[in-house]
Amino acid sequence: MTAYTLLVMTNAVKGREDEYNDWYSNRHSEDLLKIDGVLGVRRFKRPDGEFGRYKYIALYDIETDQPAAVMAELAKRGGTDALPISSAMDKNVSAILYEAVAPPIKA
């Protein structure tokens, strides 16, 4: 199996950040973990005052020999009861899949 990371960059709709974070952490991430090959998720928020287009990123750990099949399943479920999308998330989303080129390095 090959390791991948899916990098997803998002924003909350103005005034709905609490709702967005509740949905993302307590519903969306759990739904994505039900897809074969998706093993984990880590979420991050840009520090206040920092510049950039997106305030939030999520890193999904994926292991598969068929990355296109995992991404197709994600797309197939998106917006359905299996993977509903919250209206509290801004529609401008960026998602990029990366293949690991080396194992993790830790201290």
N, C-alpha and C positions, 0 to 999 in steps of 0.2 A: 504494500500500500504506500502511496505517496502522500506526504503531508502538504496541505494547502492552508492559507489564511485568506478568508474573505474579509476585505476591509470595506465597511459601510459607513459613509459619512452622511449625517442628517442634522436637521434643526427641528425644533418644536415650533408650532404656530404661536405667534406672539400672544402672550397672556394664557397659554395652555401648557406651560412647561411641566407643571406637576402631573397633569393628566397624561402627557406624553411619556414622562419617565415611569409612571406607574404602569402604563400599557407596555412599554418596551421591556422593562425589567421583569414584570410579573405575568405577561401574556405572550408577547411576541418572541422573546428569547426561548421560552419553554416550547412554543410551537415549532420553532426552527430546530430545536434539539430532537424533535420527533422524526426528522428527515434522516434517512440512512446516510452515514458518513459525517454528519455534523456532530462533533464531540464536545464542544464547549464554546462559551461566549464570554468575552470580557468587554466592558463598556467604559468609556472615558469621556470626560467633559473638559473642554478647553478652559484654562483659568480665566477668571474675569479680567477684562482689560486687554487680553491678548487679541490680536487681529487674525482674521481668517474667515473664509466663507462659511465653514461649518463649525458648529459648537460641539457636536457630539460625534464620536466614532465608536463603532463596535467591531471587534475582531472575532471572527468565527473560526475555530479550529476545525479543519476538515481533513479526514483521511479517506482516500478513495483511489481506485485505479481508473475511475470514470468521472472526472470532474464535470464534464459537460452534462452527464446524467444528473448529478447533484444539482447543478444550476438550473437544469430544465425542470426538475421537481420543485425547486424553490419557486420558479416562475409560474408553474402550473397551479401551485397552492395559493400563491399571492392573491389576496383580495377575496378568498373563499372563506368558508367557516373554519377550514383547517389552518388558515394563516391570514386572519383579518388584518387590515391595515387601518390604524387609527386616524381619524380626521384631525387629531392633535399633532400629527407629524406633517411638517411642510412637505409638499409634493416634490420639491427639488432634492433628489437623493443621488448620491454617487456610490456605486458598488464596483469593486475591482477584486478579482481573484488572483492570488499570487501563489506560485509553487515554491516550496521550500528548497533552498539550494544548499543548506547545511543544517545540521541539528542545532537545537537551542544551546546557547552558551550561557552558563550561569556561574556566578562567583561561588 
